[in-house]
Amino acid sequence: MKNVVSLLVVLLVISSICLTSCGSKGSNQSTSSKNVSSNSQSSNSEGNDNNQEDNNTGDGEYIYEPVDFEISASVNFLNGEDYGVFVDETANSSCNYGLVNTDGKVTIDSFDEVSSPKDGYVVCKDAEGKYSLYTVDGKMMIKPMYINMTTPSDGYVLCQKPNGNIVISTVTGKIVKEFNFSIKKGEMDTDDLLRHFKLEPFSEGLAFFSLDGMSLCVDTKGNDIFETELELKHPYVDGYAVFYERGENSEGYLVGLDTKGKEVWRKSIYYDHWGDLYFYDEGDIKNIILYKSSKNKMFGAIYTSGKEILPCKYDELSYPGNNKIGFKKYGLWGYMDYNGNEVIKPQFTYAKGFTGGVALVKTKDGDYGIINEDGDVQFTCDSDSMTYFDNGLILERGLRLLDSKGNVIYDADSSKNDDARIYGGSGKVGINYFGGSIFYEWDRSDSPTSYKYFKLIKK
């Protein structure tokens, strides 16, 4: 979990390394460009709050207000959650992870790991390597007594004891069933147990745990449902779990099993590296798989039920979203809906998937741009380093927060020019945003890093 949280922070920091920025290349961008220009030329550049005044009263859909946080740290409010995991760089120990809400109040702190919130709970690991379960407002539900614990789902967690036994527990701490593996004391240390065992959280009332490649599927009452040697790739969604059966020379099979373990479908796939197979887990895309066929090395899309969305005849596919999948054929990108109907004709030389009603594309003229769901360019820019979210907001290069029309909501320390603000260059300033209501500016020119937090308000 700690690695996942750290990776997310690193990815957003890296996004600010690109050397180009949005420019005024269309009528919709003129307002954004005007805001950036006026901020950059503020008299005497007397601090960030003054520089942001124009952006906070501009033509966009959002304004913001500062929020006082009880900590000064990087925070990940993933998926628009009301609680975010923070990392306190000033802490004197490795136990510097905690949880803070959107009002800035710390509810959990001083842990070695804290999971992202799930169903109102977080899994925490202490300095002794023991896992516990807390509510997001800081109430302990399961005491620190396990060496491993899955994120909660359906009101249950899978846990592992120091002796190797696997436990099904409710989120209130009631043990439903314990699976005894008869591991002798001293036969395996904690590292050995974590290496040999793998736990997968409950999904639709079923969970998996495996020992050296053999997986057991159990329900929330602890009943054994079935065993399999197939490698789990995607948990149950709409009654189907997806597994991988390895073949020869990067070829193998995707296999769909129903809730009784019966094989329902099988697809021959080419799986040489991670880019050949994609699974999606959120929103309207939680049951969609993109894969490369072993027969023609072309991409297609299916549901976890095995039902075909797109046949394997495309050079590339974008991630799905907003009932659309971007496809590349004969050198150009367009978009299909989930029924396989072409909704935006192939016309772009580069395209990413839709999120929040927008997508990033590159036109035949060589300009990057944000399009709406009709395929109309809303504004153009010189950079492809954009992250966009379910609410239609866009983080550009880790420096500017924009709305779907290109209006600048916030510009990181706009008294400095872009070259000075690029992380790793002469300046070290940027914005982190993960969707939802909170974004923050960080400044690494200070020691320790300073942070300013803001709450978004829709007009």
N, C-alpha and C positions, 0 to 999 in steps of 0.2 A: 504493500500500500504506500509506504513511504517513497518508494521509487516512482510509483505512478504519479503522486502529487508533485514530487520534484521535477519529473519529466514535463508535466503540464506547465510548471513555472518556466522551465528552460525554453520550451517551445514558444511561449509568448514573448520571452525576452529575445530569442533568436529572430522572431518575426520583425523586429525593429532594425535588423542589420541591413536590409535592402537600401540601395543608394538612390532610389528615385521616389518621387512623391506625386500625389494627385495634382493635376493641373486643370486649367479651365479650357476644355475642348468642346463644350456643348452648352446649350442654353441652361440646362439644369445645373450645371456646375458653377455658373457665374456667381451665385449667392455664396457658395462654399468658398470660392477663390477670394471673394471680397472679404469674407470674415477672416480668413487666414492672413490676408494682406494687412488689414487694419490692426490685427493683433500684433503682428510682427513689427509694426512701426509705432507702437504706443510710446508716448513721450516718457523719456527717462527709464522706461522698462522697470517700473517700480513694483516688482513682484508679480507673481502669477495670477492672483485674484483680479488685479486691475486689468491684466492682459486678456483675461477671459470674459470681460464684461460684454463685449459685442456678441460673442458666441452664445452667451447665456440669455440673450434677448433677441436672437436672430429669427429667421423664417422657418426653422425646423420644427419638428413635432415635439421635441423634448427640451426641457431646461433642467438644471441641476442645482443642488444645494449642498454645502459642506456638511459632513457628519464627523463628530468627535468619536474616535475609537479609543478603547481602553488600552490598545496595543499599538505598536508601530512595527508592522511586519507585512510581508506579502500574504495575500489572502486569496483563496480560490473559492468563489461562489459558483460552483459548477451547476450548469443547467438551470440557472436562475433560482437556486435554493435560497431560503431565508437564512441559512447558516452556512458559513464557509470555514474551511480548514486553513489555519494560518501557521507560518513558520517564523519563529522569533529568532532572528539572527544574533541578537544580543544576549541570549541565554547562555549561562555558564556551563551547560551540560548538553548532551545530545537530546535530552527530553525537552524539546523546544516546540513541539506541535500542540495545537489546541483548536478550539472551535469558538467562533464569534458570530453574533447575529448581525443583521443589517442595520441595527441601531448602534452598533459598535460595542455591545456588551459581551465580554468573554464569559462563556458558559463552561468550558472545559479547557484545561491547560496542563503543561508539564508532562506530556507523554512522548514516547519515542516514535510512535506512529498513531495517526488518527485517520480513519477511513472517511471517504466522502459520505455525507448523510444519505440514509436509505430508509424509507418508511418511518422517519422520525427518530432513527437510532444511528449511532456511530460505534464502530469497533475500535478499541484503543489498546495499544501495546505499551507496557511500562518498561522501566529500565532493566527489570529482571527477565524480560522476554515473555511475560504472561499477558494474555489477552483478556479483556473484559468488555462488557456491553453497557453503553450509556444511552439515555435519551438525549436529544439535542439540547435540552435545557439543563443538562448536567446531573441527572439522577442515575445512579448506578443500578443496573438491572441484573447483571451477571458479574460476580466477583472475579478478580484476576486469578484464574486457576488453570487456564488452558494454554497450550503452546501454539495453537492455531485456532482460527475461528473465521467462518464465512460471514459475509454481509447478510443481514437479516432479510428474509423474504417470506411472505405468507405467514408471518408471526413466528418463524422458526429460524434457528441457526444450527449449522453443523460445527462441532468443536472436537478438538483432539487433546486428550490428557497427556501428561508427561510419560505415562507408561505405554502410550501408543493407542490406547482405546479410543474409538470414535463415539461421540455422544450426540444424540439429537436432543436439543433443548428448545423450550419455548423462549420468547424474548423476555419473559418474566423470570427465567432461571429454572423452571421446572424441567427436570430430566425425563424425557419420554422413553428413551431406550439407550442402552450402552452396548456397543459391539466390542467384544473381547477378542483381541488378536493374540493373546497368550505370549506376548513378547517378554522374555526373561529380563530381569533387572540387569542393566549394564550391557545388554546385547546390542542395543542401539541408543546413541545419544540423541539429543534434540535435533541436531543437524541431519543425522541419518533418517530420523522419522519424517522430517519435513521433505527430505529428498525422495523417499520411497512412497510416501502417501501424498495424495492429491485430493482436496475437498472442493466440491462445486456447490454453490448455494441452491436453495430450493427455488423452483420455478414451476408454477402451476401445480404445486403440491408434491413435486418429485425432486429429489436431489441425487447426486452421485458422489461416491468417494471411491478412490482406486488405490490399489497396492501393486506397484511394479507392473502397470499396464492392464490389470484386470479390474474392471469397474463394476460396482454394485449399485443398482438403482433402488432407492428406498422411498417410501411415502412418509408423511408427517407423523404417522403412528408407529413407524419403525418397521413396517412390513417390508420384506424383501420382494421386489417386483421382478427383477431379472438381472442377470449378469451378462457382461459383454467384454470382448477383447478389443472392440473397436475404440478408436480415439475420439472422445467427445469434442466437437467443435462448436456446438451451439445448443444451449439448454432448451427445454420445452417452450415452444410458442405455438399457440393455436393447436395444441395436441400433438406436436411433432418435435423430436430432437434430432439433430443432425450430427453424424459421425463421419470419420475419415478412415478408409481402409487403404493402407499403403500398398502400392504395386511396385513396378520396376521402372527405372529410368524416368523419375519425376512424374510418373503416371500413377493414378490410383482411382478411388471411387468415393464420392459423397453418398452416404446412405442415410435415409430417413427412417426412423423408428417411431411407432406409435407408443402410447403410454403403457402398453403391455410388453414392449420390446419386440414387436413384430415388424419385420422389414416391409416398408410400404413403397419405397422407391429407391432407385440407385442411378447415379450419373457418373459416367467415366470422365475424369477431369485431368488436366495437366496442372501440376502443382510444384513448380520449381522454386518459387520464392513467394514471400507474403503478398506481392502484388498480383498474384494469379487467383487469389481467393479472398472475398470480402464478406463479412457478416455485419449486419447492422442491428442495433438493439434498442433504438429509442423512437418515440413518436409513431408516425405512420410508416416507418421503415424497419420496425423491429423484426419483421418476419421475411425479409428479402435477402437473397444470396446472389452475389455476382461471382461468376466462375469462368474459367477458361477450359474449353473442351479439349480432350486429348486427341480427338479425331482431326480437327482442323486448326487448333491453337487459336480459335476465335472466342470472344466473350459473349456470354448470354446471362440471363437473369431468371431466377425461379423463386417461388415462395418456399418456406420451410415445409409445406405440404407436398412439394414436388411439382406443383402446377407451374407451367411455363409462363413467364412474363415476356421475355424476349428470347428468340432463338439464338444459338451461338453462331452469329455471322457478323459480329462487329469487331473492329480493330481494338477499340477501347470503349469502356463505359465509365461514366462519372458515378459518384455515390448517389443513391436515390434520395428524394425529398420533395415535398409538396406535390405528390402524385406525378413526379417526373423523373426520368433517368436520362442523362446526357449520353449520346452515342456518337462514335466517330466511324465514318465510313467514307472511303475514297478521299481521305485527307481533310474532310470537313465535319464539324460537330453540329448536331441538332438535338432535339429532345423528343422522347416518347413518353406517353403516360403509362400507367401500370397495366393497361389493357393492350399495350402494344401499338397504340395509335400515335402517329406522328403529330405532335402539337406545335413544334417549332422546327421549321425546315432547316436542313444542314446549311450553315452559312458562316460558321465561326472556325477559326484555325486552332482555337483552344477553348475549352469550356470546363467549368466545375459544376457540381451539383447544386440544386436549389435548397435554400434554407430561408425561412422567414419571408418567402415571396420574392427573393432576389437570387441571382447567380452571377458569378464572375466569368467573363468571356474575353476572347481576343478577336477583333474584327479583321477582315481581309486587309484593311488599311494599316494594320499593325498596332492599333490602339487597344489597350485593355479597357473594359467597361463593365458596369453593373447593369444587368437587364432585369426587367420585371417578368411576370409569368406569361405575358404576351410576346416576349422576345424583344421588346423595345428597350433601347439603350437609355438608361436614366442619366448617367453621366460617365465620362471617360476619364482615364487616368494613365499614368506612365508606369504603374507598378502592379504586379500580380500578388503582392504580399498583403492580402486582405482576408480577414476572418469575419464571417457574418453569422448572425444568430437568429433564433426563432422569432424574435420581436422585430426583425428587419434592420437592426443596427449593425454597423460595420466598424471593425477595428482595422485601421489602415496603418500598416508598418509598425504597429505598436506605439504610434505617436499621436494619431488623431482618431476620435470617435465620431462617426458620421451617421446620419439617418439614411434611409433608402433612396433619397433624392440627391445625396451628396452634400447636404448642408452640414457644416461642421458644428458638432455639439460641444466638443472640447478639443483643444490643441495643446499638447504637452509643452509646458514652459515656452510659450510662443514668443517670448522676448529673444530667444535664441534662434539662429537659422537652422535649417535641417541638418547640415553637415555637423554642426556642433552638438546636435541632439542624438545622433546615431550611437546606439550602445556599442562600446568597443572603440569608438573614435575619441575625439577630444572632449566630448560631453557624454553624460551617462543618464539621460532622462527618458522616461517613457510612460506608457499607460498600460495597465492590465485590466481586462474586462472579459467576463465569461458568460455574458447574458444576465438577465435579471435587472435588479434595480441599483446595484452598487458597481462603481468603477473607481480606480485609484491611480494616482500618479506617483511614481517612484523616482528618486534622485540619488544616484550612486556617487555623485560628486561630493555628497556629504558622507561623513563617517561617524556612526554607522549610517546606512541608507535611510533616508527620510521618506515618509509617505504622507500623502494627502488623500482623504477619502471623500467621495461624493455620492449622493443619492439622485438617481434620475427621476424626473417627474414629467409625465406626459401632459402637454398643454390641454 
